[in-house]
Amino acid sequence: MRVFVWLLRAFIFFTLFAFALNNQQTAIVNWFFGVQWHAPMVIVVLAAFAAGCVIGVLAMVPGWWRHWRAARRAAPQAEAVGARPPVPPPADYAAAQPPRELL
């Protein structure tokens, strides 16, 4: 399985490397007010991908903060009650139960 994962990673790397080599021509990105950015096409694509990742992470931050605050509020209450994680049933639990009859 590890060999398959490394072969997949190598394939992805060489595919992206070939993409970068094939897109070295200069691209022009036109911004507002006549501002232009001249860069190789692969840099423009990489910058767009990175900007999308940053925007996605920033969109998730408020939810993370909300869950973090809720967990911090719940932790002292759980300790005061003496809450413990539930213990899973034994492996043969389902086999020991009699079958339920259908109504």
N, C-alpha and C positions, 0 to 999 in steps of 0.2 A: 504494500500500500504506500509506503514512504517513497518508493521508487516512482510510482505513478504520480504522486504529488510533486516530486521534484521535476519530473518530465513535464508536467503541466506548467509549473512555474517557469521552466526554461523556455517552453513554447511561448508563453505570454511575454517573457522578456525579449526574446528574439523577434517576435511580431512587433512589439512596440519599438524596438531598436530599428527594425527595417522601416517602420512608419516614419521615425525621426530622420533616417537617412534619405528617404524619398521625398520629404517635405522641407527641404532646406531653402526653398525660394522665399524671398521676402514678401511678407503680407503687410498690408496697410490697414490699420484699424482706425476708423474715423470717429472721433469723439465729438462732443458738443463744442460750439464756437470755433470750428475750424481746426481743432487740435487733432493731430495725427500721430499714430504710433507705428513705427516701422520695426518689424521683428520677424525672425524666421517663423514659418507657419507652425512648426512643432512647439515653439515657445508660446505662441498665441493659444494653441489648443491646451497646452499644459496650464497656462494661466487661467483659462476659462474653467478647466476642471478643478483647479485649486480654489478658485473663487466660489464655485458651486459647493465644494466641500465645506468651506468656511461658513457660507450662508446657511447650509443645512445644520451644522453644529450650533451656530448661534440661534437658530430657530428652536432647537431642542433644549437650550439652557433654561428657559423659564420652567419647563416641566421638570427638569432635573432638580432645580431649586425647590419646587413645590414638594416633590417626593422626599427630598433630603430633609426639609423642615418637618414634614409629617412623620418621618422616621425618627427624627430627634425628639419630637414631642411624645411619640409612642414608647420610646425606649425606657424612660423612667417608670412609666405606668406598668410596663410589662415586667420590669425588675421588681417593682413593689408587689405585684400579684404573685410573683414567682413563676411566671410563665416559662414553660420549657417547650422546645420543639416537639411536635407530635412523634410518637414512636410508631414506625410502620409495622403492620401486622406481619407475623411470620410468613415465610415463603409458602408453606403448605396450608395457609389459612383458607384459601378458596377451595382447595380439595377437601378440607374437613367439613365444610358447610354442606348441609343437605340441599339438593336442588329445589328451587322454588317452583311451585305448581302454577300454571297459567290459569287465570280466572276465565 
